[in-house]
Amino acid sequence: MPRFLALAATLAVLALPAQAACYADYKAKQDNPLRLHYGVIELPDNACTPDAAQAEAARRLGAQGWTLLNIISVFGAEGLDGRKANAGAHFLRY
């Protein structure tokens, strides 16, 4: 019986899904001269809500001289392909 329980516990752990990747698409700007861009950013698991994504993206973009205008959406890896062409050079850059 102990072997069965150990095997069942091991299988249960292996069956758990891996942490899902988290991404957000956003709009940002720079002033003097005015520049705008659309981008996609990878987020840590603890920033996978719109409010947390807003704070994380603003911090990272701000460090590069950009001002975050807004988070458009937060999504998983399944949404990357459809956004890659639109984000261009700003796809997973920050």
Backbone atoms as SQL, in Angstrom:
CREATE TABLE atoms (id INTEGER PRIMARY KEY, chain TEXT, resi INTEGER, resn TEXT, atom TEXT, x REAL, y REAL, z REAL);
INSERT INTO atoms VALUES
  (1, 'A', 1, 'MET', 'N', 0.813, -1.207, 0.000),
  (2, 'A', 1, 'MET', 'CA', 0.000, 0.000, 0.000),
  (3, 'A', 1, 'MET', 'C', 0.861, 1.277, 0.000),
  (4, 'A', 2, 'PRO', 'N', 1.967, 1.352, 0.792),
  (5, 'A', 2, 'PRO', 'CA', 2.788, 2.571, 0.755),
  (6, 'A', 2, 'PRO', 'C', 3.365, 2.862, -0.626),
  (7, 'A', 3, 'ARG', 'N', 3.725, 1.797, -1.367),
  (8, 'A', 3, 'ARG', 'CA', 4.249, 2.010, -2.718),
  (9, 'A', 3, 'ARG', 'C', 3.180, 2.618, -3.626),
  (10, 'A', 4, 'PHE', 'N', 1.978, 2.122, -3.487),
  (11, 'A', 4, 'PHE', 'CA', 0.873, 2.644, -4.287),
  (12, 'A', 4, 'PHE', 'C', 0.635, 4.123, -3.986),
  (13, 'A', 5, 'LEU', 'N', 0.662, 4.495, -2.709),
  (14, 'A', 5, 'LEU', 'CA', 0.456, 5.898, -2.334),
  (15, 'A', 5, 'LEU', 'C', 1.586, 6.775, -2.861),
  (16, 'A', 6, 'ALA', 'N', 2.818, 6.283, -2.773),
  (17, 'A', 6, 'ALA', 'CA', 3.950, 7.051, -3.291),
  (18, 'A', 6, 'ALA', 'C', 3.838, 7.230, -4.799),
  (19, 'A', 7, 'LEU', 'N', 3.451, 6.168, -5.496),
  (20, 'A', 7, 'LEU', 'CA', 3.272, 6.258, -6.942),
  (21, 'A', 7, 'LEU', 'C', 2.135, 7.214, -7.288),
  (22, 'A', 8, 'ALA', 'N', 1.037, 7.142, -6.574),
  (23, 'A', 8, 'ALA', 'CA', -0.099, 8.030, -6.824),
  (24, 'A', 8, 'ALA', 'C', 0.283, 9.489, -6.581),
  (25, 'A', 9, 'ALA', 'N', 1.039, 9.751, -5.524),
  (26, 'A', 9, 'ALA', 'CA', 1.471, 11.120, -5.228),
  (27, 'A', 9, 'ALA', 'C', 2.405, 11.646, -6.315),
  (28, 'A', 10, 'THR', 'N', 3.320, 10.803, -6.776),
  (29, 'A', 10, 'THR', 'CA', 4.239, 11.205, -7.841),
  (30, 'A', 10, 'THR', 'C', 3.487, 11.528, -9.126),
  (31, 'A', 11, 'LEU', 'N', 2.551, 10.688, -9.484),
  (32, 'A', 11, 'LEU', 'CA', 1.762, 10.937, -10.691),
  (33, 'A', 11, 'LEU', 'C', 0.922, 12.194, -10.565),
  (34, 'A', 12, 'ALA', 'N', 0.410, 12.461, -9.387),
  (35, 'A', 12, 'ALA', 'CA', -0.388, 13.676, -9.177),
  (36, 'A', 12, 'ALA', 'C', 0.463, 14.920, -9.377),
  (37, 'A', 13, 'VAL', 'N', 1.684, 14.901, -8.873),
  (38, 'A', 13, 'VAL', 'CA', 2.577, 16.055, -9.032),
  (39, 'A', 13, 'VAL', 'C', 2.941, 16.243, -10.500),
  (40, 'A', 14, 'LEU', 'N', 3.226, 15.160, -11.204),
  (41, 'A', 14, 'LEU', 'CA', 3.586, 15.259, -12.617),
  (42, 'A', 14, 'LEU', 'C', 2.421, 15.719, -13.485),
  (43, 'A', 15, 'ALA', 'N', 1.211, 15.502, -13.029),
  (44, 'A', 15, 'ALA', 'CA', 0.033, 15.879, -13.810),
  (45, 'A', 15, 'ALA', 'C', -0.324, 17.348, -13.652),
  (46, 'A', 16, 'LEU', 'N', 0.271, 18.031, -12.682),
  (47, 'A', 16, 'LEU', 'CA', -0.040, 19.441, -12.496),
  (48, 'A', 16, 'LEU', 'C', 0.439, 20.239, -13.697),
  (49, 'A', 17, 'PRO', 'N', -0.337, 21.211, -14.144),
  (50, 'A', 17, 'PRO', 'CA', 0.110, 22.006, -15.283),
  (51, 'A', 17, 'PRO', 'C', 1.272, 22.909, -14.895),
  (52, 'A', 18, 'ALA', 'N', 2.143, 23.158, -15.843),
  (53, 'A', 18, 'ALA', 'CA', 3.242, 24.080, -15.614),
  (54, 'A', 18, 'ALA', 'C', 2.685, 25.498, -15.516),
  (55, 'A', 19, 'GLN', 'N', 3.435, 26.380, -14.885),
  (56, 'A', 19, 'GLN', 'CA', 3.011, 27.768, -14.794),
  (57, 'A', 19, 'GLN', 'C', 2.835, 28.320, -16.208),
  (58, 'A', 20, 'ALA', 'N', 1.710, 28.907, -16.454),
  (59, 'A', 20, 'ALA', 'CA', 1.435, 29.467, -17.775),
  (60, 'A', 20, 'ALA', 'C', 2.211, 30.763, -17.951),
  (61, 'A', 21, 'ALA', 'N', 2.697, 30.980, -19.150),
  (62, 'A', 21, 'ALA', 'CA', 3.391, 32.224, -19.453),
  (63, 'A', 21, 'ALA', 'C', 2.374, 33.363, -19.470),
  (64, 'A', 22, 'CYS', 'N', 2.838, 34.547, -19.152),
  (65, 'A', 22, 'CYS', 'CA', 1.955, 35.700, -19.072),
  (66, 'A', 22, 'CYS', 'C', 2.571, 36.862, -19.859),
  (67, 'A', 23, 'TYR', 'N', 1.758, 37.499, -20.686),
  (68, 'A', 23, 'TYR', 'CA', 2.210, 38.593, -21.540),
  (69, 'A', 23, 'TYR', 'C', 1.158, 39.692, -21.537),
  (70, 'A', 24, 'ALA', 'N', 1.574, 40.883, -21.925),
  (71, 'A', 24, 'ALA', 'CA', 0.627, 41.985, -22.094),
  (72, 'A', 24, 'ALA', 'C', 1.011, 42.756, -23.342),
  (73, 'A', 25, 'ASP', 'N', 0.014, 43.288, -24.016),
  (74, 'A', 25, 'ASP', 'CA', 0.321, 44.239, -25.083),
  (75, 'A', 25, 'ASP', 'C', -0.034, 45.626, -24.573),
  (76, 'A', 26, 'TYR', 'N', 0.703, 46.611, -25.049),
  (77, 'A', 26, 'TYR', 'CA', 0.626, 47.952, -24.474),
  (78, 'A', 26, 'TYR', 'C', 0.909, 49.007, -25.545),
  (79, 'A', 27, 'LYS', 'N', 0.636, 50.252, -25.174),
  (80, 'A', 27, 'LYS', 'CA', 1.028, 51.413, -25.980),
  (81, 'A', 27, 'LYS', 'C', 1.895, 52.303, -25.101),
  (82, 'A', 28, 'ALA', 'N', 2.942, 52.885, -25.700),
  (83, 'A', 28, 'ALA', 'CA', 3.867, 53.732, -24.965),
  (84, 'A', 28, 'ALA', 'C', 4.273, 54.916, -25.829),
  (85, 'A', 29, 'LYS', 'N', 4.833, 55.937, -25.177),
  (86, 'A', 29, 'LYS', 'CA', 5.272, 57.126, -25.913),
  (87, 'A', 29, 'LYS', 'C', 6.564, 57.673, -25.342),
  (88, 'A', 30, 'GLN', 'N', 7.243, 58.489, -26.158),
  (89, 'A', 30, 'GLN', 'CA', 8.369, 59.324, -25.751),
  (90, 'A', 30, 'GLN', 'C', 8.069, 60.724, -26.255),
  (91, 'A', 31, 'ASP', 'N', 8.546, 61.723, -25.538),
  (92, 'A', 31, 'ASP', 'CA', 8.358, 63.115, -25.949),
  (93, 'A', 31, 'ASP', 'C', 9.659, 63.696, -26.494),
  (94, 'A', 32, 'ASN', 'N', 9.539, 64.758, -27.249),
  (95, 'A', 32, 'ASN', 'CA', 10.657, 65.555, -27.765),
  (96, 'A', 32, 'ASN', 'C', 11.681, 64.760, -28.546),
  (97, 'A', 33, 'PRO', 'N', 11.404, 64.323, -29.724),
  (98, 'A', 33, 'PRO', 'CA', 10.152, 64.428, -30.468),
  (99, 'A', 33, 'PRO', 'C', 9.187, 63.324, -30.029),
  (100, 'A', 34, 'LEU', 'N', 7.920, 63.559, -30.306),
  (101, 'A', 34, 'LEU', 'CA', 6.900, 62.584, -29.954),
  (102, 'A', 34, 'LEU', 'C', 7.100, 61.309, -30.766),
  (103, 'A', 35, 'ARG', 'N', 7.184, 60.193, -30.058),
  (104, 'A', 35, 'ARG', 'CA', 7.267, 58.862, -30.684),
  (105, 'A', 35, 'ARG', 'C', 6.294, 57.952, -29.952),
  (106, 'A', 36, 'LEU', 'N', 5.586, 57.155, -30.695),
  (107, 'A', 36, 'LEU', 'CA', 4.627, 56.206, -30.129),
  (108, 'A', 36, 'LEU', 'C', 5.007, 54.797, -30.557),
  (109, 'A', 37, 'HIS', 'N', 4.699, 53.835, -29.709),
  (110, 'A', 37, 'HIS', 'CA', 4.875, 52.450, -30.148),
  (111, 'A', 37, 'HIS', 'C', 3.898, 51.522, -29.448),
  (112, 'A', 38, 'TYR', 'N', 3.630, 50.422, -30.145),
  (113, 'A', 38, 'TYR', 'CA', 2.836, 49.310, -29.629),
  (114, 'A', 38, 'TYR', 'C', 3.817, 48.186, -29.373),
  (115, 'A', 39, 'GLY', 'N', 3.688, 47.502, -28.236),
  (116, 'A', 39, 'GLY', 'CA', 4.607, 46.413, -27.950),
  (117, 'A', 39, 'GLY', 'C', 3.965, 45.300, -27.154),
  (118, 'A', 40, 'VAL', 'N', 4.725, 44.233, -27.004),
  (119, 'A', 40, 'VAL', 'CA', 4.324, 43.079, -26.204),
  (120, 'A', 40, 'VAL', 'C', 5.435, 42.838, -25.199),
  (121, 'A', 41, 'ILE', 'N', 5.051, 42.636, -23.946),
  (122, 'A', 41, 'ILE', 'CA', 6.009, 42.449, -22.868),
  (123, 'A', 41, 'ILE', 'C', 5.705, 41.147, -22.132),
  (124, 'A', 42, 'GLU', 'N', 6.746, 40.414, -21.762),
  (125, 'A', 42, 'GLU', 'CA', 6.569, 39.210, -20.953),
  (126, 'A', 42, 'GLU', 'C', 6.540, 39.628, -19.488),
  (127, 'A', 43, 'LEU', 'N', 5.615, 39.047, -18.741),
  (128, 'A', 43, 'LEU', 'CA', 5.425, 39.420, -17.344),
  (129, 'A', 43, 'LEU', 'C', 5.736, 38.256, -16.421),
  (130, 'A', 44, 'PRO', 'N', 6.205, 38.551, -15.205),
  (131, 'A', 44, 'PRO', 'CA', 6.359, 37.470, -14.228),
  (132, 'A', 44, 'PRO', 'C', 4.974, 36.998, -13.772),
  (133, 'A', 45, 'ASP', 'N', 4.917, 35.802, -13.203),
  (134, 'A', 45, 'ASP', 'CA', 3.636, 35.229, -12.775),
  (135, 'A', 45, 'ASP', 'C', 2.872, 36.136, -11.807),
  (136, 'A', 46, 'ASN', 'N', 3.590, 36.890, -10.973),
  (137, 'A', 46, 'ASN', 'CA', 2.909, 37.738, -9.991),
  (138, 'A', 46, 'ASN', 'C', 2.387, 39.047, -10.597),
  (139, 'A', 47, 'ALA', 'N', 2.579, 39.265, -11.888),
  (140, 'A', 47, 'ALA', 'CA', 2.096, 40.477, -12.550),
  (141, 'A', 47, 'ALA', 'C', 1.114, 40.134, -13.662),
  (142, 'A', 48, 'CYS', 'N', 0.362, 39.084, -13.473),
  (143, 'A', 48, 'CYS', 'CA', -0.511, 38.590, -14.533),
  (144, 'A', 48, 'CYS', 'C', -1.943, 39.101, -14.404),
  (145, 'A', 49, 'THR', 'N', -2.113, 40.274, -13.844),
  (146, 'A', 49, 'THR', 'CA', -3.408, 40.949, -13.803),
  (147, 'A', 49, 'THR', 'C', -3.214, 42.310, -14.462),
  (148, 'A', 50, 'PRO', 'N', -4.268, 42.934, -14.950),
  (149, 'A', 50, 'PRO', 'CA', -4.092, 44.238, -15.601),
  (150, 'A', 50, 'PRO', 'C', -3.413, 45.288, -14.712),
  (151, 'A', 51, 'ASP', 'N', -3.789, 45.364, -13.445),
  (152, 'A', 51, 'ASP', 'CA', -3.170, 46.362, -12.556),
  (153, 'A', 51, 'ASP', 'C', -1.695, 46.080, -12.312),
  (154, 'A', 52, 'ALA', 'N', -1.369, 44.821, -12.048),
  (155, 'A', 52, 'ALA', 'CA', 0.026, 44.459, -11.815),
  (156, 'A', 52, 'ALA', 'C', 0.847, 44.605, -13.096),
  (157, 'A', 53, 'ALA', 'N', 0.259, 44.277, -14.236),
  (158, 'A', 53, 'ALA', 'CA', 0.944, 44.439, -15.520),
  (159, 'A', 53, 'ALA', 'C', 1.236, 45.911, -15.780),
  (160, 'A', 54, 'GLN', 'N', 0.298, 46.761, -15.426),
  (161, 'A', 54, 'GLN', 'CA', 0.475, 48.220, -15.588),
  (162, 'A', 54, 'GLN', 'C', 1.718, 48.683, -14.823),
  (163, 'A', 55, 'ALA', 'N', 1.832, 48.278, -13.574),
  (164, 'A', 55, 'ALA', 'CA', 2.965, 48.699, -12.747),
  (165, 'A', 55, 'ALA', 'C', 4.286, 48.143, -13.280),
  (166, 'A', 56, 'GLU', 'N', 4.305, 46.870, -13.629),
  (167, 'A', 56, 'GLU', 'CA', 5.534, 46.235, -14.117),
  (168, 'A', 56, 'GLU', 'C', 5.979, 46.831, -15.452),
  (169, 'A', 57, 'ALA', 'N', 5.056, 47.002, -16.384),
  (170, 'A', 57, 'ALA', 'CA', 5.406, 47.564, -17.694),
  (171, 'A', 57, 'ALA', 'C', 5.853, 49.019, -17.560),
  (172, 'A', 58, 'ALA', 'N', 5.174, 49.800, -16.727),
  (173, 'A', 58, 'ALA', 'CA', 5.560, 51.201, -16.534),
  (174, 'A', 58, 'ALA', 'C', 6.978, 51.297, -15.979),
  (175, 'A', 59, 'ARG', 'N', 7.318, 50.426, -15.050),
  (176, 'A', 59, 'ARG', 'CA', 8.664, 50.435, -14.463),
  (177, 'A', 59, 'ARG', 'C', 9.720, 50.094, -15.521),
  (178, 'A', 60, 'ARG', 'N', 9.495, 49.034, -16.281),
  (179, 'A', 60, 'ARG', 'CA', 10.492, 48.615, -17.277),
  (180, 'A', 60, 'ARG', 'C', 10.620, 49.598, -18.429),
  (181, 'A', 61, 'LEU', 'N', 9.493, 50.082, -18.917),
  (182, 'A', 61, 'LEU', 'CA', 9.537, 51.051, -20.017),
  (183, 'A', 61, 'LEU', 'C', 10.135, 52.370, -19.555),
  (184, 'A', 62, 'GLY', 'N', 9.785, 52.800, -18.341),
  (185, 'A', 62, 'GLY', 'CA', 10.322, 54.042, -17.794),
  (186, 'A', 62, 'GLY', 'C', 11.837, 54.021, -17.690),
  (187, 'A', 63, 'ALA', 'N', 12.397, 52.875, -17.379),
  (188, 'A', 63, 'ALA', 'CA', 13.853, 52.747, -17.288),
  (189, 'A', 63, 'ALA', 'C', 14.530, 52.968, -18.641),
  (190, 'A', 64, 'GLN', 'N', 13.777, 52.842, -19.723),
  (191, 'A', 64, 'GLN', 'CA', 14.312, 53.055, -21.073),
  (192, 'A', 64, 'GLN', 'C', 13.826, 54.369, -21.690),
  (193, 'A', 65, 'GLY', 'N', 13.217, 55.234, -20.875),
  (194, 'A', 65, 'GLY', 'CA', 12.797, 56.547, -21.352),
  (195, 'A', 65, 'GLY', 'C', 11.424, 56.598, -21.999),
  (196, 'A', 66, 'TRP', 'N', 10.631, 55.538, -21.851),
  (197, 'A', 66, 'TRP', 'CA', 9.285, 55.494, -22.410),
  (198, 'A', 66, 'TRP', 'C', 8.261, 55.694, -21.309),
  (199, 'A', 67, 'THR', 'N', 7.121, 56.269, -21.655),
  (200, 'A', 67, 'THR', 'CA', 5.993, 56.418, -20.743),
  (201, 'A', 67, 'THR', 'C', 4.901, 55.466, -21.191),
  (202, 'A', 68, 'LEU', 'N', 4.470, 54.591, -20.298),
  (203, 'A', 68, 'LEU', 'CA', 3.387, 53.672, -20.614),
  (204, 'A', 68, 'LEU', 'C', 2.087, 54.456, -20.727),
  (205, 'A', 69, 'LEU', 'N', 1.394, 54.288, -21.831),
  (206, 'A', 69, 'LEU', 'CA', 0.090, 54.927, -21.994),
  (207, 'A', 69, 'LEU', 'C', -1.018, 54.029, -21.467),
  (208, 'A', 70, 'ASN', 'N', -0.999, 52.754, -21.858),
  (209, 'A', 70, 'ASN', 'CA', -1.989, 51.819, -21.326),
  (210, 'A', 70, 'ASN', 'C', -1.631, 50.382, -21.651),
  (211, 'A', 71, 'ILE', 'N', -2.154, 49.496, -20.816),
  (212, 'A', 71, 'ILE', 'CA', -2.108, 48.060, -21.071),
  (213, 'A', 71, 'ILE', 'C', -3.372, 47.740, -21.854),
  (214, 'A', 72, 'ILE', 'N', -3.226, 47.128, -22.989),
  (215, 'A', 72, 'ILE', 'CA', -4.386, 46.793, -23.813),
  (216, 'A', 72, 'ILE', 'C', -5.025, 45.505, -23.309),
  (217, 'A', 73, 'SER', 'N', -4.192, 44.472, -23.101),
  (218, 'A', 73, 'SER', 'CA', -4.716, 43.202, -22.591),
  (219, 'A', 73, 'SER', 'C', -3.588, 42.384, -21.989),
  (220, 'A', 74, 'VAL', 'N', -3.975, 41.438, -21.142),
  (221, 'A', 74, 'VAL', 'CA', -3.060, 40.460, -20.555),
  (222, 'A', 74, 'VAL', 'C', -3.492, 39.103, -21.103),
  (223, 'A', 75, 'PHE', 'N', -2.533, 38.302, -21.563),
  (224, 'A', 75, 'PHE', 'CA', -2.878, 37.056, -22.235),
  (225, 'A', 75, 'PHE', 'C', -1.776, 36.018, -22.040),
  (226, 'A', 76, 'GLY', 'N', -2.027, 34.807, -22.478),
  (227, 'A', 76, 'GLY', 'CA', -1.061, 33.716, -22.393),
  (228, 'A', 76, 'GLY', 'C', -0.298, 33.546, -23.692),
  (229, 'A', 77, 'ALA', 'N', 0.532, 32.524, -23.725),
  (230, 'A', 77, 'ALA', 'CA', 1.396, 32.263, -24.890),
  (231, 'A', 77, 'ALA', 'C', 0.606, 32.069, -26.176),
  (232, 'A', 78, 'GLU', 'N', -0.652, 31.624, -26.057),
  (233, 'A', 78, 'GLU', 'CA', -1.455, 31.399, -27.262),
  (234, 'A', 78, 'GLU', 'C', -1.730, 32.693, -28.021),
  (235, 'A', 79, 'GLY', 'N', -1.555, 33.847, -27.404),
  (236, 'A', 79, 'GLY', 'CA', -1.820, 35.115, -28.071),
  (237, 'A', 79, 'GLY', 'C', -0.611, 35.770, -28.701),
  (238, 'A', 80, 'LEU', 'N', 0.557, 35.163, -28.582),
  (239, 'A', 80, 'LEU', 'CA', 1.780, 35.797, -29.084),
  (240, 'A', 80, 'LEU', 'C', 1.826, 35.897, -30.600),
  (241, 'A', 81, 'ASP', 'N', 1.542, 34.828, -31.296),
  (242, 'A', 81, 'ASP', 'CA', 1.695, 34.812, -32.759),
  (243, 'A', 81, 'ASP', 'C', 0.889, 35.902, -33.444),
  (244, 'A', 82, 'GLY', 'N', -0.303, 36.148, -32.978),
  (245, 'A', 82, 'GLY', 'CA', -1.156, 37.152, -33.602),
  (246, 'A', 82, 'GLY', 'C', -0.712, 38.582, -33.363),
  (247, 'A', 83, 'ARG', 'N', 0.188, 38.788, -32.414),
  (248, 'A', 83, 'ARG', 'CA', 0.627, 40.139, -32.075),
  (249, 'A', 83, 'ARG', 'C', 2.057, 40.451, -32.518),
  (250, 'A', 84, 'LYS', 'N', 2.797, 39.442, -32.899),
  (251, 'A', 84, 'LYS', 'CA', 4.218, 39.609, -33.211),
  (252, 'A', 84, 'LYS', 'C', 4.458, 40.605, -34.343),
  (253, 'A', 85, 'ALA', 'N', 3.747, 40.481, -35.430),
  (254, 'A', 85, 'ALA', 'CA', 3.956, 41.374, -36.577),
  (255, 'A', 85, 'ALA', 'C', 3.630, 42.820, -36.229),
  (256, 'A', 86, 'ASN', 'N', 2.566, 43.039, -35.463),
  (257, 'A', 86, 'ASN', 'CA', 2.184, 44.410, -35.101),
  (258, 'A', 86, 'ASN', 'C', 3.174, 45.056, -34.147),
  (259, 'A', 87, 'ALA', 'N', 3.782, 44.280, -33.277),
  (260, 'A', 87, 'ALA', 'CA', 4.722, 44.831, -32.299),
  (261, 'A', 87, 'ALA', 'C', 6.093, 45.098, -32.917),
  (262, 'A', 88, 'GLY', 'N', 6.440, 44.392, -33.961),
  (263, 'A', 88, 'GLY', 'CA', 7.710, 44.622, -34.642),
  (264, 'A', 88, 'GLY', 'C', 8.898, 44.574, -33.695),
  (265, 'A', 89, 'ALA', 'N', 9.710, 45.644, -33.690),
  (266, 'A', 89, 'ALA', 'CA', 10.912, 45.701, -32.865),
  (267, 'A', 89, 'ALA', 'C', 10.600, 45.732, -31.376),
  (268, 'A', 90, 'HIS', 'N', 9.361, 45.998, -31.017),
  (269, 'A', 90, 'HIS', 'CA', 8.978, 46.077, -29.600),
  (270, 'A', 90, 'HIS', 'C', 8.303, 44.799, -29.121),
  (271, 'A', 91, 'PHE', 'N', 8.489, 43.712, -29.835),
  (272, 'A', 91, 'PHE', 'CA', 7.958, 42.413, -29.437),
  (273, 'A', 91, 'PHE', 'C', 8.926, 41.792, -28.439),
  (274, 'A', 92, 'LEU', 'N', 8.492, 41.677, -27.195),
  (275, 'A', 92, 'LEU', 'CA', 9.275, 41.115, -26.087),
  (276, 'A', 92, 'LEU', 'C', 10.615, 41.831, -25.890),
  (277, 'A', 93, 'ARG', 'N', 10.661, 43.104, -26.187),
  (278, 'A', 93, 'ARG', 'CA', 11.893, 43.879, -26.060),
  (279, 'A', 93, 'ARG', 'C', 12.159, 44.328, -24.620),
  (280, 'A', 94, 'TYR', 'N', 11.121, 44.684, -23.871),
  (281, 'A', 94, 'TYR', 'CA', 11.316, 45.233, -22.519),
  (282, 'A', 94, 'TYR', 'C', 10.911, 44.260, -21.457);
